[in-house]
Amino acid sequence: EGFFGRLKTEMFYLREWQATTIEQFIQALDSYIRWYNEKRIKISLGSRSPLEYRESLGLTT
C-alpha cells in the first residue's frame, strides 16, 4: 500500500494522462520504479539510495 500511494502521489496525479499512449505510460512507470528502487535518497538508509545501501552490504552483483 505504501509504495502505490507514493506512486500515485508523486507520479500519477501530477500529470494529465488522456493524451498519453500505453507505451508512454509504461515508459513513465518504468522510469519511476527505477528511480524509486535505485536512486531516491532515504534518511533511514544513511542518506543513501537503496542501490547504494545494497552495494554497501555486498548484496548487488
Summary of the structure (lengths in Angstrom):
residues: 61
radius of gyration: 14.1
end to end distance: 28.7
largest distance: 43.1
contacts: 121
relative contact order: 0.10
helix: 62%
strand: 3%
